[in-house]
Amino acid sequence: MTATIRLGSIGIGAMGARYAEQIAAGVVPRCKLAAVCARNPVQLAKFPQARAFTRSEDLIRSGAVDAVLIATPHYSHTTIGADALRNGLHVLVDKPISVHKADAERLIAAHTDLRQVFAAMFMMRTDPVFLKIRQMIHDGELGEVRRLNWTITNWFRPAAYYASAPWRGTWSGEGGGVLLNQCPHQLDLLPWLIGMPRRIRAFCHFGKYHHIEVEDEVTAYLDYDNNLTATFIASTGEAPGTNRLEIAGENGRFVFENGILTFTRNEVPASEFSRTAKELFAAPPTQTTVIPVQNIGGQHMAIVRNFVDAILDGSPLIAPASEGIRSVELANAMLLSSLQEQTVELPMDSALFEKELLRLIARHGGV
Ligand SMILES: NC(=O)c1ccc[n+]([C@@H]2O[C@H](COP(=O)([O-])OP(=O)(O)OC[C@H]3O[C@@H](n4cnc5c(N)ncnc54)[C@H](O)[C@@H]3O)[C@@H](O)[C@H]2O)c1
């Protein structure tokens, strides 16, 4: 008989309900929706085939599941994830793995039995566009990487979005804004593509476009040791927005925008051309090609499928949760730099950021 993973879906809100529906529909082979958990029993009623819980502690200890998928508000990722790991379950946690780096360290420290699979929902790692860019960087086709610019101002959210749940837009409920909620995927891809920077200087605007406590706009400068720099710009208030990724290297430049990936290749590497050209305003001749990549969708379920394959077959994880600390650290460091009006060196002091966050929570009357 083929083994089947009994999955418990914790959090049946906007995202968790979508996961649970697809798993219940059998989209993931060898995975059964065995239990669901939400605070609101109305959400649970949509899944009569699964055992229903209103407390994650009860689901985790029920014996009804082998693994859990956590899609609850951000702070509870750490507590629920650690509880599930300590009780021997495999865990797939949605982004961000934790609100802040100290919590991410606590969560990762709870993963002591490495036979348990611990993964994160970084589904954009399965996107053929980013896989292609990563492969071309790793294969040396871009040459040494010099600069990455990512502008993601197409996260527009109206006021109704922030009003839709009391945890949104607050330091005590959400723990951050566009960096913590909308950008974790890009902040995951950034080090996955080019590594972690050594220092960050960022400028955040808090409640610039919405009546919220947290940041709804950020402009960050990331500095690496090897002559590589990056900028990261994001907003939930700008319309029309842009989503444009540029990565420039010795041999050319990728641009990904409007679903099209182009690579402009320098016929001579940039620094070699600079050394040898005699003409004052010359630049390397280039050739631009559109790289065909087909996005077939289904990325979230690809991560769940990989999670199940890792449990049953030992397949390598696409997104180990331990790597989720990098996007948390980048988001925290951008906030810290902005709040302290100075450059933050990485690795960031996790206790310092936690203190800063607690101060923000207290200032805004949170608990
Ligand atoms: N990966 C993605 O593409 C993606 C997209 C959107 C949201 N998300 C993430 O999904 C998570 C949930 O977001 P959402 O928009 O679905 O939120 P939501 O407010 O719509 O739903 C939250 C759910 O969690 C439940 N819940 C709250 N506290 C709980 C607790 N302590 N124990 C058990 N259940 C609890 C609520 O009852 C509700 O069912 C967040 O981490 C968010 O960042 C991921």
The ligand as an SDF file (V2000), in Angstrom:
LIG
                    3D

 44 48  0  0  0  0  0  0  0  0999 V2000
    2.5160   32.0780    0.2830 N   0  0  0  0  0  0  0  0  0  0  0  0
    1.6470   32.9510   -0.1810 C   0  0  0  0  0  0  0  0  0  0  0  0
    1.5230   33.1580   -1.3890 O   0  0  0  0  0  0  0  0  0  0  0  0
    0.7680   33.6880    0.7720 C   0  0  0  0  0  0  0  0  0  0  0  0
   -0.1910   34.6020    0.2950 C   0  0  0  0  0  0  0  0  0  0  0  0
   -0.9940   35.2670    1.2310 C   0  0  0  0  0  0  0  0  0  0  0  0
   -0.8170   35.0430    2.5920 C   0  0  0  0  0  0  0  0  0  0  0  0
    0.1610   34.1670    3.0040 N   0  0  0  0  0  0  0  0  0  0  0  0
    0.4070   33.9330    4.4440 C   0  0  0  0  0  0  0  0  0  0  0  0
   -0.6310   33.1300    4.9690 O   0  0  0  0  0  0  0  0  0  0  0  0
   -0.7600   33.4250    6.3570 C   0  0  0  0  0  0  0  0  0  0  0  0
   -2.2140   33.7010    6.6740 C   0  0  0  0  0  0  0  0  0  0  0  0
   -2.6380   34.8120    5.9300 O   0  0  0  0  0  0  0  0  0  0  0  0
   -4.1760   34.9770    5.5440 P   0  0  0  0  0  0  0  0  0  0  0  0
   -4.2390   36.1220    4.6210 O   0  0  0  0  0  0  0  0  0  0  0  0
   -4.7600   33.6640    5.1280 O   0  0  0  0  0  0  0  0  0  0  0  0
   -4.7780   35.4060    6.9860 O   0  0  0  0  0  0  0  0  0  0  0  0
   -6.3100   35.3420    7.4600 P   0  0  0  0  0  0  0  0  0  0  0  0
   -6.4520   36.3640    8.5450 O   0  0  0  0  0  0  0  0  0  0  0  0
   -7.2210   35.4000    6.2990 O   0  0  0  0  0  0  0  0  0  0  0  0
   -6.4420   33.8700    8.1020 O   0  0  0  0  0  0  0  0  0  0  0  0
   -5.7850   33.5020    9.2910 C   0  0  0  0  0  0  0  0  0  0  0  0
   -6.3100   32.1390    9.7490 C   0  0  0  0  0  0  0  0  0  0  0  0
   -5.5530   31.7150   10.8930 O   0  0  0  0  0  0  0  0  0  0  0  0
   -6.4620   31.3700   11.9450 C   0  0  0  0  0  0  0  0  0  0  0  0
   -5.7760   31.6430   13.2000 N   0  0  0  0  0  0  0  0  0  0  0  0
   -5.4150   32.8400   13.7230 C   0  0  0  0  0  0  0  0  0  0  0  0
   -4.7010   32.6640   14.8610 N   0  0  0  0  0  0  0  0  0  0  0  0
   -4.6430   31.3320   15.0670 C   0  0  0  0  0  0  0  0  0  0  0  0
   -4.0510   30.5210   16.0760 C   0  0  0  0  0  0  0  0  0  0  0  0
   -3.3630   31.0510   17.0930 N   0  0  0  0  0  0  0  0  0  0  0  0
   -4.2110   29.1890   15.9830 N   0  0  0  0  0  0  0  0  0  0  0  0
   -4.8820   28.6360   14.9570 C   0  0  0  0  0  0  0  0  0  0  0  0
   -5.4530   29.3450   13.9410 N   0  0  0  0  0  0  0  0  0  0  0  0
   -5.3210   30.6790   14.0140 C   0  0  0  0  0  0  0  0  0  0  0  0
   -7.6820   32.2260   11.7170 C   0  0  0  0  0  0  0  0  0  0  0  0
   -8.8130   31.6760   12.3810 O   0  0  0  0  0  0  0  0  0  0  0  0
   -7.7700   32.1370   10.1930 C   0  0  0  0  0  0  0  0  0  0  0  0
   -8.3580   30.9130    9.8430 O   0  0  0  0  0  0  0  0  0  0  0  0
    0.1730   34.6020    6.6480 C   0  0  0  0  0  0  0  0  0  0  0  0
    1.3980   34.1170    7.1390 O   0  0  0  0  0  0  0  0  0  0  0  0
    0.4080   35.1900    5.2890 C   0  0  0  0  0  0  0  0  0  0  0  0
    1.6340   35.8660    5.1940 O   0  0  0  0  0  0  0  0  0  0  0  0
    0.9180   33.4910    2.1260 C   0  0  0  0  0  0  0  0  0  0  0  0
  1  2  1  0
  2  3  2  0
  2  4  1  0
  4  5  1  0
  4 44  2  0
  5  6  2  0
  6  7  1  0
  7  8  2  0
  8  9  1  0
  8 44  1  0
  9 10  1  0
  9 42  1  0
 10 11  1  0
 11 12  1  0
 11 40  1  0
 12 13  1  0
 13 14  1  0
 14 15  2  0
 14 16  1  0
 14 17  1  0
 17 18  1  0
 18 19  2  0
 18 20  1  0
 18 21  1  0
 21 22  1  0
 22 23  1  0
 23 24  1  0
 23 38  1  0
 24 25  1  0
 25 26  1  0
 25 36  1  0
 26 27  1  0
 26 35  1  0
 27 28  2  0
 28 29  1  0
 29 30  1  0
 29 35  2  0
 30 31  1  0
 30 32  2  0
 32 33  1  0
 33 34  2  0
 34 35  1  0
 36 37  1  0
 36 38  1  0
 38 39  1  0
 40 41  1  0
 40 42  1  0
 42 43  1  0
M  CHG  2   8   1  16  -1
M  END
$$$$
